[in-house]
């Protein structure tokens, strides 16, 4: 993230029992333009908020919606304990920032900025990983297209690969897309013969 977010109009859910910590959070959120709701019951969906703060000292597994290792929203752990198990629980749930208890108002804004930034980075990395996994899954198509070109054009493997790559670059498509077009017989590829 290259900019500091403007939190005006955001919705936050604070999963914590009411105490002086939640009072400080709610007061500071009001100053930041964040509408906060506090509750101590499981969050059924990530759609209820733009960011979530959770009591990592008292939290349990079903307090947050199930995820595949990435929280659905920026997640901040509220932690007053140094217990390794509680820290591990917060990390397992996808917390990307911690606010130590008792909550100091000066710690809130930096933690929110950090949580949002790290959450966005995690989403970008997950998206890139999905893209790369898809390309790896499609590599057998590229190999088959290279073999088809090799046989049809009497080329070496390197020449066939270069021809496929050049065709992909000319058409501004991925190698996998060009390979699928060639193998599917949807059209001939004049660029490769």
C-alpha positions, 0 to 999 in steps of 0.5 A: 500500500502506497498511501495511508487510508482515509477511514472516514465512513468505514465500519468496524466490528470490535469482538470484545466484552465492554471495558475501558479498552473498548471505550477508548477504541470506540472514542478514537474510532469516532475521531477517525470517522469509523462507525464501530459496533462492539459485540461478543458473539461470533461474526457470521460473515466478513461482510459486516465490517470493513475491518475487525478487531478481536480480543485475542486473549479470550477469542475462540475458533468459531468467533470469526468466520472460517477462512482459507488462511486469509482473513476476509477483512483487515484483522487487528488482535487486541492482546494483553497476554504474552502467552504464545498460544494466544499469539499463535491463535491471532496469527492463525486467524489472520491478524495483521496487527496487534494493539496491546492492552491496555489500549493506548489511543496513540497505538490505534491509527498505526495498527489500523494502517498496518492491518489494512496494508498487510491485508492488501499485500496478502490479497495481492500475493494470494491473487498472484499465487492463484495466477501462477498456479493456473499457469503451472497447471496449463504448462502441459498444454504448452508442451503439447503445442510445442510438440505439435509444432515440432512435428508439423513444421519439422522444428527443434523444440527450441524453435517451436517454443520460440515460435509459440512465444513470438505468436503469443507476444504478437497477439498479446496473449499468454503462452497457455492461451496460444497453446490452447488455440493451437491444440483446439484447432479453433484456428491456424496460427499463421505466425507459426507456419 
